[in-house]
Amino acid sequence: MFGEGRTEEIVVGIIALVLALLLAARVRWADATGQIPLWRKQTTRAELGEAKFRALQVINIAVMMLLIVAGLDMLLGLNLRG
């Protein structure tokens, strides 16, 4: 169970889960304010249009889900990597 893996897997798993939390906060902030960070600038919903804005949010959510799966795999030893 927890802690049975190598030390570096535990550290990377925790980092992945923290990054997923930060990404979740970013998506929530973007939804509330209508601004999403895109490369080095803040892009608004009005500049992009609703469809592109939502597409960027979906991409951020997909990356967040991948980080969660990777973090849990490393922490709990789910052996999803093969």
C-alpha positions in Angstrom: 0.0 0.0 0.0 1.3 3.5 0.7 5.0 3.8 1.0 5.9 0.4 -0.4 7.5 1.9 -3.5 10.9 3.5 -3.9 11.4 6.9 -2.2 11.6 8.8 -5.5 8.3 7.4 -6.6 6.6 8.6 -3.4 8.1 12.1 -3.8 7.2 12.3 -7.5 3.7 11.0 -6.7 3.2 13.7 -4.1 4.5 16.4 -6.5 2.1 15.2 -9.2 -0.9 15.4 -6.8 0.1 18.9 -5.7 0.4 20.0 -9.3 -3.0 18.5 -10.0 -4.5 20.6 -7.1 -2.8 23.7 -8.5 -4.2 23.0 -12.0 -7.7 22.5 -10.5 -7.4 25.9 -8.8 -6.3 27.4 -12.2 -9.4 25.9 -14.0 -11.7 27.1 -11.2 -10.2 30.6 -11.3 -10.5 30.7 -15.1 -14.1 29.7 -14.9 -14.8 32.4 -12.3 -12.9 35.3 -13.8 -13.1 34.5 -17.5 -9.4 34.7 -17.9 -7.0 31.8 -18.6 -3.2 31.9 -18.7 -2.0 31.1 -22.1 1.8 31.0 -22.5 3.0 34.3 -21.1 -0.2 36.3 -21.1 -3.7 36.3 -19.7 -6.3 35.5 -22.4 -10.0 36.3 -21.8 -13.1 34.5 -22.8 -14.1 37.4 -25.1 -10.7 37.3 -27.0 -10.9 33.6 -27.6 -14.6 32.9 -27.9 -16.5 30.5 -25.8 -15.6 27.3 -27.7 -11.8 27.9 -27.6 -12.0 29.0 -24.0 -13.8 25.8 -23.1 -11.4 23.7 -25.2 -8.5 25.1 -23.2 -10.3 24.3 -20.0 -11.0 20.8 -21.1 -7.3 20.4 -22.0 -6.3 21.6 -18.5 -8.8 19.2 -16.9 -7.4 16.3 -19.0 -3.8 17.1 -17.9 -5.1 17.3 -14.3 -6.7 13.9 -14.5 -3.5 12.4 -15.9 -1.5 13.9 -13.1 -3.9 12.4 -10.6 -3.7 9.0 -12.1 0.1 9.2 -12.3 0.4 10.4 -8.7 -1.9 7.7 -7.3 -0.2 5.1 -9.3 3.2 6.0 -7.8 1.9 6.4 -4.3 -0.4 3.4 -4.1 1.5 1.0 -6.4 -1.4 0.4 -8.8 1.0 -0.8 -11.5 -0.7 1.0 -14.3 2.6 1.5 -16.1 2.9 -2.1 -17.1 
